Amino acid sequence: MSQRSFDIEFIERMYLTFDDARQPKVEEITLHRCIECDDIRDSFKSYSARNVPGSKVEWLASSLCFLSPVPFRHYLPRCIEFTIQNSSSPSYDNIVGFLAIQNSTDSYWKERINQFSKKEKVIVAEYLDLLRARKNLAVDKDELATAIQVWNPY
């Protein structure tokens, strides 16, 4: 199987896995109200995960920390898809940094992780393994190892 075929299959399987990740209500998109969060909310409120335009995905990936748990779960697959299809994008580094939870007992992180089913955690861990296997990515190896450990439910 070619790399492109593998990537397409993985992306489709990922979206099927996240099929019940509902689109957030507008008031759920960000954690609180401020100028930056309101801008994020207003920019993404009309998009389902798969329909976020490529021109906005890098910003979305760098804004994951501002999303509340429901939109984080909903939009993460689009960020993952974008980094698989655009390996020159630095967004994978933002995603890995955010997924490399340093304190998984903190309520901020627990609330996010608890949104994910076991199957969703597995697919996120598979994505992280996919990044580890790609030698041309300049990802922080320690952060990646931490993220894999956090998201691997086994």
C-alpha positions, 0 to 999 in steps of 0.5 A: 500500500502506498503512503498516500493510500495508507494516509487516506485510509487512516483519515477515513478510519479516524473520522469514522471513529470520531463519528459521534463527536458532536459539533459544539454549540457556539457558547461551548467553543472556548473556555471563557470570553476574551478578545482572542477566544471570541475571535476563535469562537466566531471564526469556527462556529459555522464549521463542522470539523471536516469543513474547516478550510485548510487556510484556517486549520493551522490557526485552529491547531495552534488554538487547541488550548483555548477550546473547551472539551467538546470542540477539542474532541470535535475539531482534533480530527481535522487538525490531524487530517491537515497535518497528514496531508500537509507534512510541511505544516508545523501544525503537527508540532502544536498538536503534539505539544498539546497532546503531551499532557504534563499533568493528566490529573489536573481537572483541565486535562482530565475533562478533555481526556474524559471526552474521548472514547477508548477507540478515539484514544487509540486512533490519536495514539496511532496518529502519534505513532505515525508521526514517530515513524516519519523521519523527516519531521522535526518533532520534539521526541520527548514530547512525542513519547509523552503524548503517546504514553498519555493517549495509548489507553492500553 
